[in-house]
Amino acid sequence: MEKVVIYTSPNCNDCHALKDFLSERGVLFIEKNIADDKSAREELANKYGRMATPTIVIGEKMFLGFAENRQMIEKLLKEQTGGADD
């Protein structure tokens, strides 16, 4: 499975929903909290040109927001795990 990195902030409801979603599916992810980590903030701004959370990076694909991208994220994760349903 490709590496999953999520840029989050503490008061972001979508961030909490995303972490729950990934954890429930056993998806390992790297969380980068932009409120607490200056280097994560700089990375998000410089690499992706934004400061919005959650920003989700799966391999080379980047998504902004969880609710509006949930189906695409789900599809991508299923493809990487052989298409198995929950």
PyMOL commands that set and color helices and strands:
alter all, ss='L'
color gray80, all
select helices_A, chain A and resi 13-24+38-48+67-80
alter helices_A, ss='H'
color red, helices_A
select strands_A, chain A and resi 4-8+30-33+55-58+61-64
alter strands_A, ss='S'
color yellow, strands_A
deselect
rebuild
show_as cartoon
